[in-house]
Amino acid sequence: MLYSADSESSTGGGIPNAGWVRGIRIGSVVDGLVTSFIPDPDWHVTVRGTTGAEGVAADAFGNIYGAEVGPRMLRKYVRVR
């Protein structure tokens, strides 16, 4: 599995990744397909600067952690079975 944090898309500061939504993308290392997406809780807010997760990690239970630099916090996303 590959985990990727995107904190810059749709930030209103120009054209980078126009049409994309900030969040954590989870996918396959083998074929490169994104299989899951966790949107930034504030993705709909036009914010200039750092928002959303900039770092991401997962634990053995399938929980995902997003490190958010702007608010200086670690957000835990619990796996739903």
GUDREN-567150 format. One line per field, with one value per residue: residue number from 1; residue in three letters; x, y, z of N, C-alpha, C in turn. Coordinates in steps of 0.05 Angstrom, whole numbers, plus 32768, in hexadecimal, padded with zeros to 4 digits. Layout:
residues N
num c(NUM ...) .
residuo c(ala ...) .
n.xx c(X ...) .
n.yy c(Y ...) .
n.zz c(Z ...) .
ca.xx c(X ...) .
ca.yy c(Y ...) .
ca.zz c(Z ...) .
c.xx c(X ...) .
c.yy c(Y ...) .
c.zz c(Z ...) .
end
This chain:
residues 81
num c(1 2 3 4 5 6 7 8 9 10 11 12 13 14 15 16 17 18 19 20 21 22 23 24 25 26 27 28 29 30 31 32 33 34 35 36 37 38 39 40 41 42 43 44 45 46 47 48 49 50 51 52 53 54 55 56 57 58 59 60 61 62 63 64 65 66 67 68 69 70 71 72 73 74 75 76 77 78 79 80 81) .
residuo c(met leu tyr ser ala asp ser glu ser ser thr gly gly gly ile pro asn ala gly trp val arg gly ile arg ile gly ser val val asp gly leu val thr ser phe ile pro asp pro asp trp his val thr val arg gly thr thr gly ala glu gly val ala ala asp ala phe gly asn ile tyr gly ala glu val gly pro arg met leu arg lys tyr val arg val arg) .
n.xx c(8011 8008 800D 7FF8 7FFD 7FDA 7FDD 7FD8 7FB8 7F81 7F83 7F79 7FA1 7FB2 7FC1 7FD4 7FCA 7F94 7F4F 7F57 7F4E 7F62 7F81 7F89 7FA4 7F9E 7FBD 7FD0 8011 8022 8001 7FF6 7FC4 7F93 7F71 7F55 7F3C 7F45 7F26 7F3E 7F27 7F1A 7F17 7EF5 7EFA 7F17 7F58 7F94 7FD6 7FF3 7FCC 7FA6 7FBD 8002 8025 8023 8010 8008 7FEB 7FF1 7FBD 7FA0 7F92 7F98 7FC4 7FC6 7FF4 7FEE 8007 7FFA 7FCF 7FEC 7FE6 7FD5 7FAD 7F81 7F68 7F3A 7F36 7EFE 7ED9) .
n.yy c(7FE8 802E 806D 80AF 80F3 812D 816E 819D 81A3 81C3 81F3 8226 8248 8251 8229 81F5 81B0 81B6 81A9 817D 8161 816F 813F 80FC 80CA 8085 804D 801A 7FFF 7FDE 7FE4 801A 8030 8058 8045 8055 8090 80C6 80FE 8141 815D 8193 819E 81BB 81EF 822B 8235 8257 8243 8212 81DA 81A1 815C 8152 812B 80E4 80A7 8061 8030 7FEC 7FDC 7FF2 8026 806B 80A2 80E7 811B 815C 8198 81D0 81D8 81BF 8188 8142 8118 80E3 80AE 807E 803B 8021 7FE7) .
n.zz c(8000 7FF3 800F 800A 8018 8009 800D 7FF3 7FC5 7FA6 7FC4 7FB9 7FAA 7F75 7F3C 7F48 7F45 7F35 7F3E 7F5D 7F9F 7FE1 800C 8025 7FFF 7FF0 7FD6 7FA7 7FA3 7F7B 7F4B 7F4A 7F51 7F72 7FAA 7FD6 7FF7 8023 8032 803F 807A 8077 8041 801F 802B 8016 801D 8027 802A 8057 8060 8076 8075 8075 807E 8083 80A1 80B2 80DE 80FA 80FF 80D8 80DD 80CB 80CC 80C8 80C2 80D2 80C1 80C2 80EA 8112 8124 812E 810B 8113 80EC 80F0 80DD 80BC 80BF) .
ca.xx c(8000 8015 7FFD 8002 7FEF 7FD9 7FD4 7FDA 7FA4 7F69 7F87 7F71 7FB8 7FBC 7FB7 7FDF 7FB7 7F78 7F3B 7F5C 7F46 7F76 7F7A 7F9C 7F9E 7FA9 7FBC 7FE1 802C 8025 7FF5 7FF4 7FA8 7F89 7F5B 7F46 7F42 7F3B 7F28 7F45 7F0E 7F15 7F1D 7EE3 7F02 7F2D 7F6C 7FAF 7FEA 7FF3 7FB5 7FA5 7FD3 801B 8033 8010 801B 7FF3 7FF4 7FEB 7FA0 7F94 7F8C 7FA9 7FC9 7FCF 8002 7FE6 801A 7FED 7FC3 7FFE 7FD7 7FD4 7F91 7F7F 7F51 7F36 7F2C 7EE3 7ED8) .
ca.yy c(8000 8047 8082 80C9 810A 8144 8185 81B6 81A5 81D3 8206 8241 8258 824E 8213 81DB 819A 81C0 8194 8169 8167 8168 8128 80E5 80B5 806B 803D 8002 8004 7FCD 7FEF 8037 8039 8062 8034 8063 80AD 80D3 811B 8154 8166 81AF 81A0 81CD 820A 8236 823E 825B 8239 81F5 81CE 8185 814B 8153 8112 80CF 808D 804D 801C 7FD0 7FD8 7FFF 8042 807D 80BA 80FD 8130 8175 81AC 81EA 81D8 81B1 8172 8128 8110 80C6 80A4 8063 802A 8016 7FCD) .
ca.zz c(8000 7FF2 801C 8000 8023 7FF7 801D 7FE3 7FB0 7FAA 7FDA 7FAF 7FA5 7F5A 7F2C 7F4E 7F48 7F32 7F3D 7F72 7FBA 7FF5 801C 8026 7FEB 7FF6 7FBE 7FA2 7F99 7F64 7F33 7F4C 7F53 7F8B 7FB3 7FEB 7FF9 803B 802C 8055 8086 806F 8024 8012 8034 8007 8031 801C 803D 805D 806D 8070 807C 8066 8083 8087 80AB 80B8 80F2 80F4 8101 80C1 80E2 80BC 80DA 80B7 80D1 80C7 80CA 80C8 8105 8124 8130 8122 8109 8110 80DD 80F8 80C8 80C0 80B3) .
c.xx c(8012 8002 8009 7FF0 7FF1 7FCD 7FD2 7FC5 7F8C 7F6C 7F81 7F89 7FC3 7FB1 7FC2 7FC9 7F9A 7F65 7F3F 7F53 7F5C 7F6D 7F90 7F93 7FAD 7FA7 7FCF 7FFC 802F 801A 7FF1 7FD7 7FA1 7F71 7F4A 7F4E 7F36 7F3D 7F30 7F2B 7F07 7F1A 7F0D 7EE9 7F19 7F41 7F86 7FC2 7FE6 7FDA 7FB5 7FBE 7FEB 802C 801D 801E 8003 7FFE 7FEB 7FCD 7F91 7F8B 7FA0 7FAC 7FD3 7FDB 7FFC 7FF8 800D 7FE1 7FD5 7FF0 7FDB 7FB8 7F91 7F65 7F4F 7F2A 7F11 7EE1 7EBC) .
c.yy c(8019 805C 809D 80DF 8121 815B 819F 81B8 81B5 81E7 8223 8252 8255 8235 81F7 81C6 81A4 81A8 817E 8173 815E 8150 8113 80D0 809B 805A 8026 800A 7FF4 7FDA 800D 8041 8042 8051 8041 8080 80B7 80F1 812B 815E 8183 81B3 81B5 81EB 8213 8242 8242 8252 821B 81ED 81B1 8176 814F 813A 80FD 80B6 807B 803A 8000 7FCB 7FE5 801C 8054 8097 80D0 8113 814A 818B 81C6 81EB 81CA 819B 8158 811E 80F2 80BF 8086 8052 801F 7FFC 7FC6) .
c.zz c(8000 7FFD 8013 800B 8010 8006 800C 7FCD 7FB8 7FC1 7FD1 7FA9 7F89 7F4D 7F35 7F54 7F47 7F2F 7F51 7F8D 7FCD 8004 801B 8011 7FF2 7FDD 7FBD 7F97 7F7F 7F4B 7F33 7F4E 7F70 7F93 7FC8 7FED 8013 8036 8044 8060 807E 8051 8016 8018 8023 801B 8022 8032 8042 806C 8067 8078 806A 806A 8089 8090 80B1 80CD 80EA 80F4 80EA 80C5 80D3 80CC 80C7 80C9 80C4 80D3 80D2 80E4 811A 8133 8121 8122 8103 8101 80E3 80E2 80CF 80B1 80AB) .
end
